[in-house]
Amino acid sequence: MKLYNEYSNYLKEKYGGKVYKLPVNIPCTCPNRDGSIGYGGCTFCAEEGAGFETLDSCMSVREQIKTNMDYISKKYKAEKFIAYFQNYTNTYVKLEKFKQYILDAITENIVEISISTRPDCIGDEYLEFLNEIRNDYGVNISIELGLQTVNYHTLISINRGHTLAEFIDAVLRIKRYGFDICTHVILNLPGDNIQDTMETAKILSILKVDQVKLHSLYIMENTKMGIMYKNNEISMIAEEEYVERAVTFLEYLDSNIVVQRLVGRAPKEGSLFVNWGMSWWKIKDDILEKMESEGRVQGSKSIEKRTLS
């Protein structure tokens, strides 16, 4: 029984073999940090952003790709790769700089370029350029959008700087170009409950995003959420509840949507809370075991399954 639409299988079918993501770190920031729309970033975001596993942004894009490609090629015998512009808001740089970064990523064996950004930072001129790149060089383009939750009260409380409306606008813009869209979701944000989990899956299904990436919230020192956690102003749900939310999310998610990840990783240094002190592999196994033992599969409760009576 196929429990969910797994990313690794999707890549094998699409590209005819193993494909690995190579993280790329460029010198950029976020409009929620530099004062354009706010300061300090999201309450959970540390100074290094999401790039704790990336190389230094002082290295050129080409150097980072070569270094990571050499390592992955030797370790996993991989021959095809995705250049993944991962950290902060990668479209929040001047257009000419953005163009150069993307062009530098087009090297031998790169079959796709994936760009992580905010829903409120994806202008048409950037999309036009990416469309030209796809047409001229034959590389696929995917855009990863951080949404985290559809609950706009929670988005405000975590200082996200945008609401659901901006996300919907970004999806509709990107869809006009036919790029794949991956949406990032955090299933255990303080203030969210399992109803928000279901609603998030339903809205992503209605919008027909192509992929999702699930994260479990981790809390770092020197963040606003870290201060709140130490002051007992917020609490974390149990691992069993996260597992239930992940399974429920998948049930309400369209079966055609590819799932990149079921649980996130986090840096050990400077962390106050990470995955209930467990390996992310253990949490993933718990999710799959629950799905299998209870006969629950992706899409079984999604809108696509509904029929009029």
Helices and strands as residue ranges (DSSP letters): H 7-15, E 19-24, H 61-76, E 80-85, H 95-105, E 110-117, H 124-137, E 140-148, H 152-157, H 164-175, E 180-186, H 194-207, E 211-215, E 219-220, H 224-230, H 239-252, E 258-261, E 271-273, G 275-277, H 280-294, G 303-305
